[in-house]
Amino acid sequence: MTQAIEGKHILLAEDDELVAFTVEDILLHAKAGSLTMAASVREALRILENGSFDLAIVDINLNGEASWPVATELRRLGIPYLSVTGYGDMLDHELVTALLPKPYSMQQLLKATAALVS
């Protein structure tokens, strides 16, 4: 399962520092190539202008702002992404193609990210 993300460049858009650093640890332990973090919609969009990514993990709510502009840009760029949310697993939105409800385990995160690039 972790082989799928080995060497991959990942964008993580997450506003909760503890969650972001935990996810970073999990993904780097699984041998992801690199992880770039953004804590806001604006920061994520700026990073996407200047970077190349294999996949992204995007919290649906970034500091009280919906991250739909980030999802739209990822879709435009052809970058697969995982939407994560603490608002439950019943979210129905056209930009949500893969959803992981919070809280999630390390295994759930690795399985969901691996599915994006397999």
C-alpha positions as CSV (number, residue, x, y, z in Angstrom):
1,M,0.0,0.0,0.0
2,T,2.7,2.5,0.9
3,Q,4.7,1.7,-2.3
4,A,2.1,3.7,-4.3
5,I,3.1,7.0,-2.6
6,E,6.9,6.3,-2.5
7,G,8.7,9.2,-4.0
8,K,5.5,11.2,-4.7
9,H,5.3,14.9,-4.3
10,I,2.3,15.8,-2.2
11,L,0.5,19.0,-1.4
12,L,-1.3,19.0,2.0
13,A,-3.8,21.8,2.6
14,E,-4.6,21.6,6.3
15,D,-5.2,24.4,8.7
16,D,-4.8,22.4,11.9
17,E,-1.0,22.3,12.7
18,L,-1.2,19.2,14.8
19,V,-3.1,17.3,12.1
20,A,-0.7,18.7,9.4
21,F,2.4,17.6,11.2
22,T,0.9,14.2,12.0
23,V,0.0,13.6,8.4
24,E,3.4,14.8,7.3
25,D,5.1,12.3,9.6
26,I,2.8,9.5,8.3
27,L,3.5,10.2,4.7
28,L,7.2,10.8,5.1
29,H,7.5,7.5,7.1
30,A,5.7,5.9,4.1
31,K,8.5,7.3,1.9
32,A,6.7,10.1,0.1
33,G,9.2,12.1,-1.8
34,S,8.2,15.4,-0.4
35,L,5.3,17.2,1.3
36,T,4.4,20.9,0.9
37,M,1.9,22.3,3.4
38,A,-0.6,25.1,3.0
39,A,-2.8,26.4,5.8
40,S,-5.2,28.5,3.7
41,V,-6.9,28.6,0.3
42,R,-4.8,31.5,-0.8
43,E,-1.5,29.8,0.2
44,A,-2.5,26.5,-1.5
45,L,-3.4,28.3,-4.7
46,R,-0.1,30.2,-4.6
47,I,1.8,27.0,-4.1
48,L,0.0,25.3,-7.0
49,E,1.1,28.2,-9.3
50,N,4.7,27.4,-8.7
51,G,4.9,23.7,-7.9
52,S,4.3,20.3,-9.5
53,F,2.5,17.6,-7.4
54,D,1.6,14.0,-7.9
55,L,-1.4,14.2,-5.5
56,A,-3.0,16.4,-2.9
57,I,-4.8,16.1,0.4
58,V,-7.2,19.0,1.0
59,D,-9.2,19.8,4.1
60,I,-12.6,21.0,2.9
61,N,-12.6,23.8,5.5
62,L,-9.4,25.9,5.7
63,N,-9.7,28.5,8.4
64,G,-13.4,28.9,7.9
65,E,-13.1,29.1,4.1
66,A,-14.3,26.4,1.8
67,S,-11.4,24.9,-0.2
68,W,-13.4,24.5,-3.4
69,P,-11.1,26.9,-5.3
70,V,-8.2,24.6,-4.5
71,A,-10.1,21.5,-5.6
72,T,-11.1,23.3,-8.8
73,E,-7.4,24.2,-9.6
74,L,-6.3,20.6,-8.8
75,R,-8.9,19.3,-11.1
76,R,-7.8,21.7,-13.9
77,L,-4.2,20.7,-13.4
78,G,-5.1,17.0,-13.5
79,I,-3.7,16.4,-10.0
80,P,-5.6,13.7,-8.1
81,Y,-6.7,14.8,-4.6
82,L,-8.3,13.5,-1.5
83,S,-10.8,15.6,0.3
84,V,-10.8,15.4,4.1
85,T,-13.3,16.8,6.5
86,G,-14.4,16.6,10.1
87,Y,-18.0,17.3,9.1
88,G,-18.8,13.6,8.4
89,D,-18.8,11.3,5.5
90,M,-22.1,12.4,4.0
91,L,-20.7,15.4,2.2
92,D,-22.2,15.6,-1.3
93,H,-20.4,18.1,-3.6
94,E,-19.4,17.8,-7.2
95,L,-15.7,18.5,-6.4
96,V,-15.5,15.6,-3.9
97,T,-14.3,12.6,-5.8
98,A,-12.5,10.8,-2.9
99,L,-13.5,11.6,0.7
100,L,-11.8,10.7,4.0
101,P,-13.8,11.7,7.1
102,K,-11.9,12.9,10.2
103,P,-10.7,11.4,12.4
104,Y,-8.9,8.9,10.3
105,S,-6.3,6.3,11.1
106,M,-2.8,6.1,9.6
107,Q,-3.9,3.0,7.6
108,Q,-7.0,4.8,6.3
109,L,-4.9,7.7,5.2
110,L,-2.4,5.5,3.5
111,K,-5.0,3.4,1.8
112,A,-6.9,6.5,0.5
113,T,-3.8,8.2,-0.8
114,A,-2.5,5.0,-2.4
115,A,-5.8,4.6,-4.2
116,L,-5.4,8.1,-5.8
117,V,-2.2,7.1,-7.6
118,S,-2.7,3.3,-8.3
